[in-house]
Amino acid sequence: MHKETGRLLNPVVVIGTGQTALGIARALGRHGIDVFAVSDKRDPVVFSKYCKRSFTTNETRHHKGILKRLLIEIGKRFSRRAVIYPTSDMDALNLAELKDELSDDYLFVVGDKEAVETLVNKKKFYRVLSNTGIVHPQTYFPENEKEAHRLATELDYPIFVRPAITELFSWAFPKNGKGFVAYSPSELVDYYSLATQHGIDVMFQEIVTGPPINSYQLEGYYDSKYNPLVLFARQRLRIYPPDFGNTTLCVSISMANLVEEKDSINKLIAAIGYSGFASAEFKKDERDGALKLLEINARPWWHFWLSERCGVDIALTSYLDAIGEAGGIAPRTHYEVGVKGVNLLDDFAAAADMLRNKKLRFNEWASTFRGVRCDSFLSRDDLTPFIIALLKKGSKLYK
């Protein structure tokens, strides 16, 4: 029973792996909601006490047809429609396309197909941005190798060769992070050719310079009328890997720091007709001081759980909206600032790199843990996932 409504709870199905899947299981499981995971059998979420059961398949869940069959089978187990959560871009895209076909068994926290695709496909996203007044990195869209050669002679380097869909790039080039960095015209053309040979659509983009602390996230959840039910802001403190890496340490900041950015994101969300999770990343460019919009994630993201520790619960808000119990919720934008979230397993590597390169002093590193209230894996009430994540991290180091 829900402690606020007294009604029977709809179960939750989380699709995916890693700290995002674990974060969803914990965030909703702590409210007494039954959480089921579609995940790898060795993933930390499977070992969480908040994961009631996990489902695995020998086939890739990223294939829409396979995912559909799997979810239909899982849905037969529930007496009430389950709320389904994606943890990756491709899962969000697939679920957006399957919403109508699976509506008898599931409730959704993803938006409609066209809007989701606009945010996930960065080529479409940056084309939309070019028609707005939102400041963003200068981006070029070569349609063929001839255009790539022409642009290569005109651009200033280095240049980020950015894939339209990051996840597809990561599958094809698992050791190259989120894209290629070209330092010369010849490298740019070579990377363009390599990506297209693998069927990866790419753009050329200026690199927004500056340290991790120049990055800000404006995050929340939007209802079916494109209104934000909850908004939250945080700042990056450290990342890993050091270039184009993921957040290892972050801190909540006042929404007053991103007033103009909040207004522009709200207008953009309404303009494209998007509902669901949204995490907009801005980075201050040291060359001109402008905060530039880099992307908007259309799914849950790493460190979303920090919002709950600060007094605004993005995950629970999304769940209540999906089951139709969010009516009357006033937009929540007031929360505690200065609260930190960390991923210790990766932050040690981030700090070691900064210490080695004299970008951080040991006493500074130690002091940054003041104010930390949550870790991506380590939790006193749910220790096993941290142990599993630690073992997996260790096995990778010694391969």
N, C-alpha and C positions, 0 to 999 in steps of 0.2 A: 504494500500500500504506500502511496506517496504521502510523505509526512505533512504536506501542505494541502493536498486535495482529498486524501483518503480513498482515491480511486486505484484500481488495479493498474500496475505498471506494465507498459509495453516493453518487451525485451529489446536489446540492442545487438546489432551485428556489426563488428568492426572488420573491415577488409584491409589487410596490410600487416606490416612488420615494424620493428624498431620502436624508438621512443614515442612516436606519435600514437601508434596502436596501444602501447602500454599506458600512455597518458589518458586516452579516452576510456580505457577499461577502468583505470583508477578513479578518474573524475566522476564517472557515472556509477560505477560499482559502489562507491562510498555512500551513494544515496539509496542503496538497496535495490538498484536496477540490475537485472540479470544481463550479463554481457557475454556474448559469444564471439569468438575470433576466427576469421578465415585467414590463416597464417601458416608460416613455415613451422614444422613440428619442433624445431629447436629454438624458436624465437622467444625472447624474454616474456612477451605478453602471454604466451601459453602457460608459463609457470606462475603467473600472478594469481593470488587468491581471489582477485576480482574478476577473473576469467572463468566463467562457469563451465565452458567447454570450448574446444577448438576443433576446427574442421580443416583438413588439408586435402590437396589434390596433386596427383602426379603431373597434371597438365598445367600450363601457365594460366593463371587467373586473369591475366591481362588481355586474353582473347575474349571478346565480348560474348560470343556464343557459349564458350566454356563457363564463363562467369554466370551467365543467365541460367544454364542448366544446374550449376552448383547451388545458386541462390534459391531456385525453385524447390530443390530437394530439401534445403535447410528450412525454408519457409513452412514446409509441411509439419514441422515439429512444434510450431507455435500456435496457441489458441488466439493470440492477438497479433496484429501486425507489428513486426519489428521495425525499429528505427535503424537505418543503415548508414554507416559512416565510412567514407573513403579516406585513405591516408596518402594517396599518391595522385599525381595529375592524371595518369591514364585511368585509374579507377574512378576518378571524378568524372572524366569524359564518358566512360562506359556506363556509369550509373545514370548520368544525365540522359543518355540515349535510351536506357532501359526503363525509365521511370513509368511510362504508360503501361508497358508489358508486365511490370512487376507490382503494379499498384494494389493488387488484391492481397499481396502478402507483405508489402513493405511500405514504410513511410520514409521520406527522404529529407536530408539536410543539404542536398546539392541543388543548384539552380537548374534552369532549363538549358537544353543543349546548346543553343546558339550563344547565350550569354557565357556559359562555362567555357565554351571553345574560344571565345574572344579573350578571356583571361589566361587560359592555359596555353594557347598558341600565341607565342610572343610576337610573331610576325603580324598577326591580326591585331594584337594588343597595341603595338607601336604604331600601326597605321591609324588606329582609332585615336591614339594620343596626338598624332600629328594634326588632327582636326580639332583639338581642344587647346586651351591655354595653359595646360599643365606642363610644367617644365620637366623635361626628361632628356636622357643622353641622345646626342645626335646619332641617328641610325640610318643605314643605307640598305637597300633591298635589291641586290644583284639577281637578275632573272636568268642569267646564263653566264658562261665562262668569259664571253667577250666583255660583258659589263663588269665582271669581276676584275679583269685585266685593266679596264679603264679606271675603275675606282682605286685600284692598287697604286696607281701613279699619282693620285690626287689627294690621298688621305695622309694625315699625320699619325705617326706611330708612337707607341704600340696601339694595336686595334684588337678589340675583342670579337672573335668570330663566334657569334651567339646562335645556338640552335633555336628553331621555332618552338620545338617541344623538348625541353631539357631532358626528360626521362628517356626519350628515344635515343638521344645523344649518349647518355650515360650507359645504356645497354650496348651501344656500338663501340664506345670508347671508355671503358670503365676506369681507366687510369688518367683520364684527362679532365675530371671534374665536371664543370658546367659549360665548358666550351674551350676553344683554342685561343691562345694569345699570339698574334703575329707581330713580329718586330721589323719586318721589311716587306716590300711589295712581293717578292718572290715567295716568302712564307705565306702571305695572305692568299695568293693564288693557289699555292699547294694545299693549304688547309681547305679552301673552298672546293677544290677538286676531290680531295679525300672524303669530305663530308657528303658531297653529292653522289659519289660512288657507292656510299652506304645508304643512299636514299634519305639523307638528313638535310632538310631545308634549313639554310642558315642566313644570318644577316651580318653586316659589319657595323660595329658600334664603338663609339668613343668610350674610353675607360674613365670612370669617375674616380679621381684620385682621392686619397686620404685614408687615415687609419680606421679600424672598426668602430671607434667611438663616434665617427661621423655618420653612422647608420642608425636609422630610426624606423620602428615598425608601428603602424597604426592598424589596429586589429579589432575585429568585431564580428557580429552576426546580423544579417539583414533579413527582414521578413518578406513575405510574398508581395508586399506593396513597396518593397525596396527601401524600407525605413530601417535604420539601425536600432536594434533592441538593446545592444550593449556595445560600447566602444572602450578601447584600452590602448595605451601607448607605452612603449618600452624602447630602451636604447641598448645597442650592442656595446659590450666592453671588450670581449675577445672572441676570436674565431679560429677555426682550424678546418682545413689547411690555411696557411697564412694568406694566400691569394684566392679570392672567390670561394672562401670556405663557409662553413655553417657556424652559427652562434654557439659558443661554449659557455659564455657568461653574459648575462644581460640584467638590466635593472628597470623597474617601472618608473615612468616619468609622468609629469602632469600633462593633461591634454592641452593645457594652455601653451605648450611648446609647439603644437602642431595645429593651430586654429585654422589657418588658411588651407593647410593640407587636408584637414578633416572636411572642410566645406567642398573642396575640389573632388575628393574621393566620393563623398555622398552624391554629388551631382553626376559623376561618372557612372556610379553604380546604377542610379536611376535612369540615366540615358541609355545604358545597354540592357536594362531590364534584368538585373541580376539579383538573386536572393541566395542566402546561405552564408557560409564562412567566407571571410575576406581578410587577408593580411597584406597590407600595402607597405612596401619597403621604399624608404627615401634615403638618399645619401647626399650629404653636403659636399659639394665639389670645392676643393681648396683653391681652385683657379679663379673662381668667380663668386664663391660663397653661396651659390644657389643650392637649395634642396631639390634634388632631382628624383623623380619617381622611377624606380627600376622595375618593379613588377607588383602584381597583386595575386596572391595565392588563392585559389578557389576551393580550398579544402582545409581541414585542420593542419596545423604546422607544428614544428618543434617549439617548445616552451609556451604553448598556449595555456598550459596549466598555471602559469604564474598569475594570470588574471584572477583566478579563484582565491589565491593566497592574499590578494590585495583587496578583495571585497566585491569583485564583479565576475560572475561565473559564466564564461562564454559557452562552455560545454553544456551545462544544465539549461541555459537559456535556449540553445539550439534544440535540445531534447523536448522541452516544454512547448516550443513553437511547433515542432513536428507532430506532437500528439494533440495539438489544438488547445493547449492550456496556457499559452503565453498572452492571451487577451488581457488587456489592462496593464501589462508591464510597461512602465514608463522607461524611456531610454536611459540606460545606466552609464554614466561617464565619470562618476566620482568614486575614487578608490585611493588606497594608500600608495604613496610614492616612496621611492628609495628601497623597495624590496627587490631582492635579487634571486635569479634562478640560475642554476649551473648544471652542466653535464660534466661531472668530475672526470670521467674516463677520457674525454677528449680535451678537457681544459688543461689537464696536466701536460699534454702534448703541445697545446697552444702556448702555455706559459714557458715550457722548456725552450721552444723555438724563439720566443721573445727574449728570454734570459740569455740565450746563446748569442743572439744578435744585438744584445745590449739595448733592447727597446723596453726593457722592464727590469727593475731591481727586485731582489728577493724580498725585501721588506714591503715593497709596493705590492708584490704578488700576494703575500700573506694578508695584507690589509684589505685586499679586494673581496675577501670572503665575509667581511662584516656585512650583515644584512641579508645573507643567503637564507632562504626559507624552504627551498625545494630543489631537488636534484632530479634530473631526467630519469634515472634508474634507481637511485638509492632512496629508500623510504622505510622508516622504522616499522611501519605496520605491514610491509610487503617486501621482505628482504630478498627472497629467492630470485626475482628478476635481475637484481643487481649482481648477484653471484654468477648467474648465467651470462650476463653481458660482460662481466669481468673475465670469465673463462673464454668467451668468444674473442674478446679483444686480445687476450694473451696468446691464443692459438694463432691469430693472424701475425702477431709480432715474431713468433718463432717458426714460421713457415719458411 
